[in-house]
């Protein structure tokens, strides 16, 4: 069914801001309680611009009552410090519903899904060592350090408990590298403590190599075959070395206001290469948590945070909100783009928001947005 437009009463303008917010509902009109959630969430969204200093922000929410889209823009392009961007003649763009953007570490949920599917097919075991699949690749100094592939399991990679350093500490997440170059850079850094949660992009670069070793295909090919095509995620792709975004797309800005729309995705690889859209992310996380992509045993593994001491599952992490609701999802940060998806554990209620800069400056806005969306007002 085509979307129907629900007019809204204009809000009073915020000083120095133009914050238009549009709502779209599909199939079912909102109940009074759902309308209140929409109003609460839409009131928080502009804070990503006013307090987060993002040029623009947008969200898409899906639940049993329908789909809702909203957006907010600054009156002037602003950088991280609140100063005008380098092109003051440019007016801020609206982030459109169908725009393509870089999803950063949300890529990890796709990679983890493929690995868990391979485990269900008995083509690998999560107890396998890195050495079993990539012999000789991961060896610390003389094999005496924690970063030794003979001691690191695939489960440790998935849960960020391997102890491997993060190669982006060297590259800044902007320099293109091959997967094996990324691993070598990580091995030259001091390792973290094995068995403790330490978020490292190197873990998922290695998982991309494992997928290739097991299947004979690239991680991109396997993710497209196993996830993107079955779910008809027509706006989602692994761009490889392609630095431009598919149409339609807006502009992306670094924290200092520089235009970084064109970016070599090899800076992130299997840890953060993905390009996608708001509808595709909501569809993916809803399907994943709803049991469409993984068997029950593998989905339970994905949601088990015991290995990472409550911090992380496998390509997903939980956040407990003030009302007691726990939402599951991931965030993604890459130069010029930040995105966050959160969903109820059954996948029936999903929210994705994004900004077209590195990340919101104010860290308190995201928790407020999640609480507004997922917590009934009476429980806040």
N, C-alpha and C positions, 0 to 999 in steps of 0.2 A: 504494500500500500504506500502511495507517495506521502511524504510528510505533510502534516498540516501545521499551520503557523498559529501560535497562540499570542495575541498581542499583549503587551505588558504596559502597565502605567509607568511613564517615564520617571526615573529617579532624579533627585536633585543633583546637579553636577558637583563633582569633587573639585576642589581648587586645583588648577593647573592640569586637569585631566579631562579627557573625553573618554567615557567608559560606556560605550553602547553594549547592551547585553541582549542577545536574541535567544528565545526559547523555541525549540521544536519538539513536538510530541508525536510519536508514531502509534497508531492503532488504538490506544486507550487514553482517555482523558485522565489527568491525575486526580487522585482523591485529595481531600483537604489536607491530610497529613503529608502526602507526597508533595503537594504544592508548597507546604511549609518548608520541607527539606530543600526544594528547588530554590525558594527565596533565600534560605539561609546560606546555601552553597554559593549562590550568585552574589550574595553580599560579601563573601570572603574572596571570591575570585579577583576582584580589582586590587586587592592588597598585594597580589603578586607583582602588580605594576607600581602601586604607590609606595609600598615598603620593600618590595623585592627588586625594584628598579629594572624590571624587564620591559623591553619595548612593547611587548604584547603577550597575552596569555589566552588560553582557550581550554575548555573541558568538554568531555562527552561522558554522559552517565547513561547506563542501561540497567533497567530492572524490569520486573514483571509488569509494571504500568506503562512502560514505553521507553523512549530515547529522548534525551535532552542535551542540547548543545548550547554553550554560552561562550562569549569572548569579551575581552577587555583590552583597550589600547591606551598608551600614554598619549598626551597631547603633542609632546615632542619626543623624538628618539632620545633615550637616556642610557648612559653607560652605568657600570656598577657603582660608580661614585655619585650618580645622580647628575652628572654633567651632560650637556648635549652631545650627541654623537658627532662624528666627523663630517657628516653631511647635513647641516641644519636645515637645508631646503627640502629635505625629504620628510614627508609626513609618515607617521607609523602605519604599517599595514595591518589589516585584520588577519588573524590566523583563521583560515577557512576550514570548514568541516572536512573537506577532501584533500587538503594539502599533504604532500609528502614531506617527511622530515627525518632527521637522523635520530635513532632510538638508543644509541649508546649501549649501556650494559643490559638493557632489556633483551638484547641478543642472547644473554646467558640463559634465559628461560627456554628459548628455542633449542639451544645446544643441549641443555640438561634433558629436555624432552626426548631428543633423538637418542642420547646415551641410554636413557631408561627404556626406551623402546627396544634398543639393541640388547639390553639386559633381559628383557622379557622374552626375546627371541633366542636366548642362550648363546648369543654371538660374542658376548663378553660377560664378565662378572664384575660387580662393583668392588669385589675383594682382589681383583687383579692388580698387580703392581704396574706402575708406569713402565718399568723395565720389560714387563711381559710383552708390551705392544710397541714400545719405542726404545729398543735396546741401545744402551750407551749414550742416550741423549741427555739425560738428567743425572749428572754426577757433580757434586760439589768438590771442593778442593780435596783431592785424594780420597774422596768417598767418606771422609770423616765427619762431614757436617750433616745437618738435618736434611739438606736438599739433595738426597740420593734417591734416584728413581727406583731402586730395589726395595726401598722402605716406604715409598709413597703409593697409596692405593688410588684407584679411580674414585672411590668414595671420598677420600681426602681432597681430591681436586674439586669434586662437585660441591663440597661443603666448606671450602676455603680453610681447611685445617692441615694443609700439606706442609706449611712452613716455608713455602717458596716466596721469595721476594717478588715485588711487583715491577715488571719491566718499565712501566710508564713513569716510575720515579726517575728514569733516565731520559725517556723520550718526551715526557710531558703530555703524552697522548696525542701529539700532533705530527710526529715524524714517522713516515711509512717504514715499516720493517717487515721482513718475512717472519713466519712463525718461529723458525729455528734461530733467527737473529734475536727475536724477543726472548727466547729461552736463554740464550747465551748471555744476554744483558742481565737477566734476572740472576743467573748463577754467579755473576761477578759482584753481586750485592750481598750484604750480610743477610742471612736467612732469618725468618721469624721462628717462633717456637713451634715445632711440629705438635699437632694435637690441639693447639689453641686456634680459635677463630682469628684469622688475619686475611682480610679481603685482598686478593691479589689477582689481577687480570691474567697473569701468567698461567694460572690454573686452567682457565677456559681456552686459552691458546693451545695448551697441551691436549685438552679434550677434543678440540678440532682436529688435531693430528691423529688422535686415537680413532676418531670416526673414520678418517680417511684410510688408516691402516686396516681397520676391521672390514670396511665395506668396499674399498677400492674406489670410492667416490669422495669428492670434497664434502666438507660439512655443509656447504651451501646447497649442493645438489641433494644431499640427504634431507636437509630441512625443507627444501622446496617440495620434494617428493612425499615426505611423510607428514608435513604440517601445513605448509602454505597452500599447496594444491588441493588437498582434501577439504580444507576449511574455506577455500575460495577467497583467500586473502589477496585480492587482486592489486592492492596497493603496496604490498610488502615484497621486499627483495633483498638479496645480498649483492651489493654493487661491485664487489671485487675491487678493481683498480679504477673504476669510473668515479670521477670526482664531482660530476654534476648530479643534481637531483632530478628525478622524473617530474614532468608536469602533471598537475599543477603544484606549485610550491611557492612559499614566500621566501624572505631573506632571513639569514641567520647572522647574529652578531656576537662577537666575543665580548668579554667584560669591559674592554676599553672602547667599545663601539665600532670596532673594525668589522667589515663585512667578511664573514668566513663561510658563506653559503657553499662555495666550492671547496671540497676537502677530500684528500686522498683517504679512503676508508681503510687502507692497509695499516694506518696508524693504530687501528683497534683490532682488526681481524675477527676471529671467533669470539673475542671478548666484548665486541661492541660495534660491529660493522653494519648492523641492520638499518634499512630504510623502511618506513612504514607510514600508516595513517592512524588517526584516532579510531575510526570504526574498526579497522583491522585488529588493533590491540584489544579493544573490548571484546571482539569476537574470539580472539585467540585465548585470552585469559578465562573468559566464560566457558569456552569449550574444554580447556585444560582442566579446570577445577570441577567442571561438570562431568568429567569422566569420559570425554569423547576421544582423547588422545592416548591415555595410558590405562593399563589394566589396574584394578583396585590395589594390588600389591605394590606396583610401581608408584602409583599416586600416593600411597601411604609413605613410601620411602621418600618421595619428594617433599612431603610435608613434615617429615620427622626432623626436628631440630636438635635432637639429643647429641649428635656428634659435635655440633658447633655450640653446644651449651646454651641453646635457646635462641641464638642470634640468627641462624640461617638454616634453611633446609637444603634443597638442591635446585638452584636456579630460582628460588622463591624465598622470601623472608616474611615473617609475621610482624604486625604492629598491633598492640593492644591499645584500644582507644579508651578515653576516660569513662565511657558508659559501659565498658566491659566487653564490647564487641571486638573481635580480632579479625583484621583484614590481612589478606595475603597478596603479594605481588612483588614488584621490583621497580627500581628507578633506573634511569639511564642518563648519563651525562657525557657529552662529547662537545668539542669546541662549537659554540653557537647553538646548542640545543640541550634542553633538559626536559625529561618526561617522567611521569610517575603514574603507574597503574596500581590500583588496589581493588580487591574484590572480597566478597564474603566467601567462606570456605566452600560453599556449594556452587559458586560461580554465577548465581542468579542476580547479583547486584554488583556492577563493575563501574568504576570511575577511572578515567584517564585524563590527566591534565598535562599541558605542556607550555613552555615559554620558549621564545626564540633567542635565548642567550644561554651562557654557560650554566647558570643555576640561579634561583632566586637568592637575593642577598640575605633576606631575613629568614632564618631557619624555623621560625615559629609559625609561618604562614601555612606550610604544608600540613602539619598536624591539625591546625584549625580547619583547614579545608576538608580533611578526611573526617574529622568529627562532625562537621556540619552536614556532610553527605550521609554518613553511616549511623549516626547517633540520633535517636529521637530527642527532641528538645527537652522533654521531661527527664531524660536520663543524663543530661550533661551537667 
